[in-house]
Amino acid sequence: MRRPLSIYKTSDWQPAIDRTLGDQMGVRSCEFIGDRIAVGGFNGKIYIYNLQTGDELLNWKGHDNAVTSLIYNNGRLFSTSRDGHLKIWDIGTGKLI
């Protein structure tokens, strides 16, 4: 059973997405990217979801341990992990830069 990541609308504090995001252990980190959200899992995977629908758009194995932080800047997603690595990704393809 997955643990939920709750995202609420600030206008009325109702849930914005009625889906569970991330991996079996839950969400370790997240970063908003316009109408998408990047989610880092405990399993080392990075997921990209549509923020309006909650649909998963892309996912890839980014690290050998939990993703501890995600930062989006200028079309690139920076990730760090408990595996001790910093990686830079193309946000459109999930390919390592």
C-alpha positions as YAML, in Angstrom:
chain: A
units: angstrom
residues:
- id: 1
  name: MET
  ca: [0.00, 0.00, 0.00]
- id: 2
  name: ARG
  ca: [1.38, 3.38, -0.98]
- id: 3
  name: ARG
  ca: [1.55, 6.31, 1.38]
- id: 4
  name: PRO
  ca: [-0.08, 9.45, -0.04]
- id: 5
  name: LEU
  ca: [1.41, 12.80, -0.95]
- id: 6
  name: SER
  ca: [-1.34, 15.34, -0.27]
- id: 7
  name: ILE
  ca: [-1.54, 18.44, -2.45]
- id: 8
  name: TYR
  ca: [-4.23, 20.96, -1.56]
- id: 9
  name: LYS
  ca: [-5.71, 23.98, -3.34]
- id: 10
  name: THR
  ca: [-5.02, 27.08, -1.26]
- id: 11
  name: SER
  ca: [-8.35, 28.63, -2.32]
- id: 12
  name: ASP
  ca: [-10.48, 26.17, -0.31]
- id: 13
  name: TRP
  ca: [-7.95, 23.66, 1.14]
- id: 14
  name: GLN
  ca: [-9.59, 20.78, -0.73]
- id: 15
  name: PRO
  ca: [-7.37, 18.06, -2.23]
- id: 16
  name: ALA
  ca: [-6.04, 19.06, -5.66]
- id: 17
  name: ILE
  ca: [-5.14, 15.50, -6.65]
- id: 18
  name: ASP
  ca: [-7.06, 12.44, -5.51]
- id: 19
  name: ARG
  ca: [-4.28, 9.95, -6.20]
- id: 20
  name: THR
  ca: [-1.33, 8.51, -4.39]
- id: 21
  name: LEU
  ca: [2.03, 9.52, -5.85]
- id: 22
  name: GLY
  ca: [5.50, 8.06, -5.45]
- id: 23
  name: ASP
  ca: [6.62, 4.59, -4.44]
- id: 24
  name: GLN
  ca: [5.52, 2.02, -1.84]
- id: 25
  name: MET
  ca: [7.31, 3.87, 0.97]
- id: 26
  name: GLY
  ca: [5.92, 7.28, 0.03]
- id: 27
  name: VAL
  ca: [7.50, 10.49, -1.17]
- id: 28
  name: ARG
  ca: [10.96, 11.59, -0.05]
- id: 29
  name: SER
  ca: [11.11, 14.88, -2.00]
- id: 30
  name: CYS
  ca: [9.16, 16.88, -4.55]
- id: 31
  name: GLU
  ca: [9.53, 19.91, -6.81]
- id: 32
  name: PHE
  ca: [6.81, 21.85, -8.63]
- id: 33
  name: ILE
  ca: [7.49, 22.43, -12.34]
- id: 34
  name: GLY
  ca: [4.69, 24.53, -13.81]
- id: 35
  name: ASP
  ca: [1.75, 22.17, -14.35]
- id: 36
  name: ARG
  ca: [3.83, 19.14, -13.32]
- id: 37
  name: ILE
  ca: [5.38, 17.86, -10.15]
- id: 38
  name: ALA
  ca: [8.60, 15.86, -9.83]
- id: 39
  name: VAL
  ca: [8.57, 13.33, -7.00]
- id: 40
  name: GLY
  ca: [11.58, 11.52, -5.57]
- id: 41
  name: GLY
  ca: [10.98, 8.13, -4.03]
- id: 42
  name: PHE
  ca: [12.62, 6.12, -1.31]
- id: 43
  name: ASN
  ca: [13.35, 3.54, -4.05]
- id: 44
  name: GLY
  ca: [15.67, 5.92, -5.95]
- id: 45
  name: LYS
  ca: [13.15, 6.56, -8.72]
- id: 46
  name: ILE
  ca: [12.06, 9.97, -9.99]
- id: 47
  name: TYR
  ca: [8.46, 10.37, -11.13]
- id: 48
  name: ILE
  ca: [6.88, 13.21, -13.13]
- id: 49
  name: TYR
  ca: [3.13, 13.73, -12.69]
- id: 50
  name: ASN
  ca: [0.56, 16.04, -14.24]
- id: 51
  name: LEU
  ca: [-0.45, 18.34, -11.40]
- id: 52
  name: GLN
  ca: [-4.06, 18.73, -12.60]
- id: 53
  name: THR
  ca: [-4.90, 15.07, -13.15]
- id: 54
  name: GLY
  ca: [-2.31, 13.21, -11.10]
- id: 55
  name: ASP
  ca: [-1.44, 11.10, -14.16]
- id: 56
  name: GLU
  ca: [2.11, 9.76, -14.24]
- id: 57
  name: LEU
  ca: [3.90, 11.19, -17.27]
- id: 58
  name: LEU
  ca: [7.38, 9.72, -16.82]
- id: 59
  name: ASN
  ca: [9.52, 7.82, -14.33]
- id: 60
  name: TRP
  ca: [13.08, 6.54, -14.23]
- id: 61
  name: LYS
  ca: [15.55, 4.97, -11.83]
- id: 62
  name: GLY
  ca: [17.73, 7.91, -10.87]
- id: 63
  name: HIS
  ca: [19.67, 6.67, -7.84]
- id: 64
  name: ASP
  ca: [20.64, 3.60, -5.87]
- id: 65
  name: ASN
  ca: [19.02, 4.95, -2.69]
- id: 66
  name: ALA
  ca: [16.32, 7.43, -1.61]
- id: 67
  name: VAL
  ca: [16.10, 10.70, -3.56]
- id: 68
  name: THR
  ca: [16.67, 13.35, -0.90]
- id: 69
  name: SER
  ca: [16.09, 16.54, -2.89]
- id: 70
  name: LEU
  ca: [14.93, 17.79, -6.27]
- id: 71
  name: ILE
  ca: [15.49, 21.26, -7.74]
- id: 72
  name: TYR
  ca: [14.21, 22.43, -11.12]
- id: 73
  name: ASN
  ca: [16.08, 25.14, -13.03]
- id: 74
  name: ASN
  ca: [16.06, 26.09, -16.70]
- id: 75
  name: GLY
  ca: [14.72, 22.80, -18.10]
- id: 76
  name: ARG
  ca: [16.92, 20.65, -15.90]
- id: 77
  name: LEU
  ca: [16.12, 18.68, -12.80]
- id: 78
  name: PHE
  ca: [18.86, 18.34, -10.19]
- id: 79
  name: SER
  ca: [18.59, 15.40, -7.81]
- id: 80
  name: THR
  ca: [20.55, 14.31, -4.77]
- id: 81
  name: SER
  ca: [20.34, 11.00, -3.00]
- id: 82
  name: ARG
  ca: [21.41, 9.05, 0.04]
- id: 83
  name: ASP
  ca: [23.72, 7.26, -2.39]
- id: 84
  name: GLY
  ca: [25.95, 10.37, -2.22]
- id: 85
  name: HIS
  ca: [25.44, 11.54, -5.82]
- id: 86
  name: LEU
  ca: [24.18, 14.73, -7.42]
- id: 87
  name: LYS
  ca: [22.73, 14.17, -10.89]
- id: 88
  name: ILE
  ca: [21.33, 16.50, -13.55]
- id: 89
  name: TRP
  ca: [18.44, 15.32, -15.74]
- id: 90
  name: ASP
  ca: [16.69, 16.49, -18.90]
- id: 91
  name: ILE
  ca: [13.16, 17.01, -17.57]
- id: 92
  name: GLY
  ca: [11.52, 16.15, -20.90]
- id: 93
  name: THR
  ca: [13.18, 12.76, -21.37]
- id: 94
  name: GLY
  ca: [14.49, 11.71, -17.97]
- id: 95
  name: LYS
  ca: [17.94, 11.27, -19.52]
- id: 96
  name: LEU
  ca: [21.07, 11.99, -17.49]
- id: 97
  name: ILE
  ca: [22.94, 15.10, -18.63]
...
